[in-house]
Amino acid sequence: MAKEEIKKILENSKKELDKDYDNSVKSIKDDLSSFKKKTLDRI
């Protein structure tokens, strides 16, 4: 494989990982908000 190909693959992988990370953070925050709301509703 050429260096350029490897660079391109690494950049694409980084973009995918960043996107997955952002989605995970958003999902966790949504879950926490939901949990807080449910807990407050029970009190």
The first five atom37 places (N, CA, C, CB, O) and aatype in JSON, in Angstrom:
{
  "aatype": [12, 0, 11, 6, 6, 9, 11, 11, 9, 10, 6, 2, 15, 11, 11, 6, 10, 3, 11, 3, 18, 3, 2, 15, 19, 11, 15, 9, 11, 3, 3, 10, 15, 15, 13, 11, 11, 11, 16, 10, 3, 1, 9],
  "atom_mask": [
    [1, 1, 1, 1, 1],
    [1, 1, 1, 1, 1],
    [1, 1, 1, 1, 1],
    [1, 1, 1, 1, 1],
    [1, 1, 1, 1, 1],
    [1, 1, 1, 1, 1],
    [1, 1, 1, 1, 1],
    [1, 1, 1, 1, 1],
    [1, 1, 1, 1, 1],
    [1, 1, 1, 1, 1],
    [1, 1, 1, 1, 1],
    [1, 1, 1, 1, 1],
    [1, 1, 1, 1, 1],
    [1, 1, 1, 1, 1],
    [1, 1, 1, 1, 1],
    [1, 1, 1, 1, 1],
    [1, 1, 1, 1, 1],
    [1, 1, 1, 1, 1],
    [1, 1, 1, 1, 1],
    [1, 1, 1, 1, 1],
    [1, 1, 1, 1, 1],
    [1, 1, 1, 1, 1],
    [1, 1, 1, 1, 1],
    [1, 1, 1, 1, 1],
    [1, 1, 1, 1, 1],
    [1, 1, 1, 1, 1],
    [1, 1, 1, 1, 1],
    [1, 1, 1, 1, 1],
    [1, 1, 1, 1, 1],
    [1, 1, 1, 1, 1],
    [1, 1, 1, 1, 1],
    [1, 1, 1, 1, 1],
    [1, 1, 1, 1, 1],
    [1, 1, 1, 1, 1],
    [1, 1, 1, 1, 1],
    [1, 1, 1, 1, 1],
    [1, 1, 1, 1, 1],
    [1, 1, 1, 1, 1],
    [1, 1, 1, 1, 1],
    [1, 1, 1, 1, 1],
    [1, 1, 1, 1, 1],
    [1, 1, 1, 1, 1],
    [1, 1, 1, 1, 1]
  ],
  "atom_positions": [
    [[0.83, -1.19, 0.0], [0.0, 0.0, 0.0], [0.87, 1.25, 0.0], [-0.94, 0.0, 1.21], [1.93, 1.3, 0.63]],
    [[0.4, 2.24, -0.71], [1.13, 3.5, -0.76], [0.88, 4.31, 0.51], [0.72, 4.32, -2.0], [-0.13, 4.14, 1.18]],
    [[1.82, 5.18, 0.81], [1.68, 6.03, 2.01], [0.4, 6.86, 1.96], [2.89, 6.96, 2.17], [-0.27, 7.04, 2.97]],
    [[0.07, 7.35, 0.78], [-1.13, 8.19, 0.62], [-2.39, 7.41, 0.98], [-1.23, 8.74, -0.82], [-3.3, 7.92, 1.63]],
    [[-2.43, 6.15, 0.53], [-3.58, 5.3, 0.83], [-3.72, 5.1, 2.34], [-3.46, 3.94, 0.13], [-4.82, 5.2, 2.89]],
    [[-2.62, 4.83, 2.98], [-2.62, 4.62, 4.43], [-3.09, 5.88, 5.14], [-1.22, 4.2, 4.92], [-3.89, 5.82, 6.07]],
    [[-2.57, 7.04, 4.71], [-2.99, 8.32, 5.31], [-4.5, 8.51, 5.18], [-2.26, 9.5, 4.65], [-5.17, 8.9, 6.13]],
    [[-5.02, 8.22, 3.99], [-6.45, 8.39, 3.72], [-7.27, 7.46, 4.62], [-6.76, 8.11, 2.24], [-8.28, 7.88, 5.19]],
    [[-6.85, 6.23, 4.74], [-7.55, 5.26, 5.59], [-7.53, 5.72, 7.05], [-6.92, 3.85, 5.46], [-8.54, 5.64, 7.75]],
    [[-6.39, 6.2, 7.52], [-6.28, 6.69, 8.9], [-7.2, 7.89, 9.14], [-4.83, 7.06, 9.22], [-7.86, 7.97, 10.17]],
    [[-7.24, 8.81, 8.19], [-8.1, 9.99, 8.34], [-9.57, 9.57, 8.4], [-7.88, 10.97, 7.18], [-10.33, 10.08, 9.22]],
    [[-9.96, 8.64, 7.53], [-11.34, 8.17, 7.53], [-11.66, 7.46, 8.84], [-11.6, 7.23, 6.35], [-12.76, 7.62, 9.38]],
    [[-10.73, 6.69, 9.34], [-10.93, 5.99, 10.61], [-11.1, 6.99, 11.75], [-9.75, 5.04, 10.9], [-11.96, 6.83, 12.62]],
    [[-10.28, 8.02, 11.74], [-10.37, 9.05, 12.79], [-11.72, 9.75, 12.74], [-9.24, 10.09, 12.64], [-12.34, 9.98, 13.78]],
    [[-12.19, 10.07, 11.54], [-13.5, 10.72, 11.4], [-14.6, 9.82, 11.95], [-13.77, 11.06, 9.92], [-15.48, 10.28, 12.67]],
    [[-14.54, 8.53, 11.6], [-15.54, 7.58, 12.08], [-15.51, 7.47, 13.6], [-15.32, 6.19, 11.44], [-16.55, 7.47, 14.25]],
    [[-14.31, 7.38, 14.17], [-14.17, 7.26, 15.63], [-14.7, 8.52, 16.32], [-12.7, 7.03, 16.02], [-15.39, 8.42, 17.34]],
    [[-14.39, 9.68, 15.77], [-14.88, 10.93, 16.36], [-16.41, 10.97, 16.33], [-14.31, 12.14, 15.61], [-17.05, 11.38, 17.3]],
    [[-16.98, 10.53, 15.21], [-18.44, 10.52, 15.07], [-19.05, 9.54, 16.08], [-18.85, 10.14, 13.62], [-20.03, 9.87, 16.75]],
    [[-18.45, 8.35, 16.19], [-18.95, 7.35, 17.15], [-18.84, 7.87, 18.57], [-18.17, 6.03, 17.01], [-19.74, 7.66, 19.38]],
    [[-17.74, 8.56, 18.88], [-17.54, 9.12, 20.21], [-18.63, 10.15, 20.52], [-16.14, 9.75, 20.33], [-19.23, 10.14, 21.6]],
    [[-18.87, 11.06, 19.57], [-19.89, 12.08, 19.76], [-21.27, 11.45, 19.97], [-19.93, 13.04, 18.55], [-22.03, 11.9, 20.82]],
    [[-21.57, 10.42, 19.2], [-22.85, 9.74, 19.34], [-22.96, 9.06, 20.71], [-23.04, 8.69, 18.23], [-24.03, 9.07, 21.33]],
    [[-21.87, 8.49, 21.18], [-21.87, 7.84, 22.5], [-22.09, 8.87, 23.61], [-20.54, 7.09, 22.73], [-22.87, 8.64, 24.53]],
    [[-21.4, 9.98, 23.51], [-21.55, 11.04, 24.52], [-22.99, 11.53, 24.54], [-20.58, 12.22, 24.23], [-23.57, 11.7, 25.61]],
    [[-23.55, 11.75, 23.38], [-24.94, 12.23, 23.3], [-25.88, 11.19, 23.9], [-25.33, 12.53, 21.82], [-26.8, 11.54, 24.64]],
    [[-25.67, 9.95, 23.58], [-26.52, 8.87, 24.09], [-26.46, 8.79, 25.61], [-26.11, 7.53, 23.48], [-27.49, 8.65, 26.27]],
    [[-25.25, 8.87, 26.16], [-25.08, 8.82, 27.61], [-25.76, 10.01, 28.27], [-23.59, 8.77, 27.99], [-26.42, 9.86, 29.3]],
    [[-25.6, 11.2, 27.7], [-26.23, 12.39, 28.27], [-27.75, 12.26, 28.23], [-25.79, 13.66, 27.51], [-28.43, 12.62, 29.19]],
    [[-28.28, 11.75, 27.13], [-29.73, 11.55, 27.03], [-30.21, 10.56, 28.08], [-30.11, 11.05, 25.62], [-31.25, 10.77, 28.71]],
    [[-29.46, 9.47, 28.27], [-29.83, 8.47, 29.27], [-29.81, 9.07, 30.67], [-28.88, 7.26, 29.21], [-30.7, 8.81, 31.47]],
    [[-28.8, 9.88, 30.96], [-28.71, 10.52, 32.27], [-29.87, 11.48, 32.49], [-27.38, 11.28, 32.4], [-30.46, 11.5, 33.57]],
    [[-30.2, 12.25, 31.49], [-31.33, 13.18, 31.61], [-32.62, 12.42, 31.85], [-31.46, 14.04, 30.33], [-33.43, 12.8, 32.7]],
    [[-32.81, 11.35, 31.13], [-33.99, 10.53, 31.29], [-34.05, 9.94, 32.7], [-34.02, 9.41, 30.25], [-35.11, 9.93, 33.34]],
    [[-32.92, 9.44, 33.17], [-32.85, 8.86, 34.51], [-33.17, 9.9, 35.58], [-31.47, 8.25, 34.76], [-33.92, 9.62, 36.52]],
    [[-32.59, 11.1, 35.43], [-32.84, 12.17, 36.4], [-34.33, 12.51, 36.43], [-32.02, 13.43, 36.06], [-34.92, 12.67, 37.5]],
    [[-34.92, 12.62, 35.26], [-36.34, 12.97, 35.17], [-37.19, 11.9, 35.85], [-36.78, 13.14, 33.69], [-38.07, 12.23, 36.64]],
    [[-36.92, 10.65, 35.56], [-37.69, 9.56, 36.16], [-37.54, 9.55, 37.68], [-37.25, 8.21, 35.58], [-38.5, 9.33, 38.41]],
    [[-36.3, 9.79, 38.14], [-36.05, 9.81, 39.58], [-36.81, 10.95, 40.25], [-34.54, 9.94, 39.86], [-37.42, 10.76, 41.3]],
    [[-36.77, 12.13, 39.64], [-37.49, 13.27, 40.21], [-39.0, 13.05, 40.19], [-37.14, 14.55, 39.44], [-39.7, 13.49, 41.1]],
    [[-39.5, 12.38, 39.16], [-40.93, 12.11, 39.09], [-41.37, 11.17, 40.21], [-41.29, 11.51, 37.73], [-42.49, 11.27, 40.7]],
    [[-40.51, 10.28, 40.62], [-40.85, 9.33, 41.67], [-40.85, 9.96, 43.06], [-39.9, 8.16, 41.64], [-41.54, 9.48, 43.96]],
    [[-40.08, 11.01, 43.23], [-39.94, 11.63, 44.56], [-41.19, 12.45, 44.88], [-38.67, 12.54, 44.63], [-41.28, 13.05, 45.95]]
  ]
}
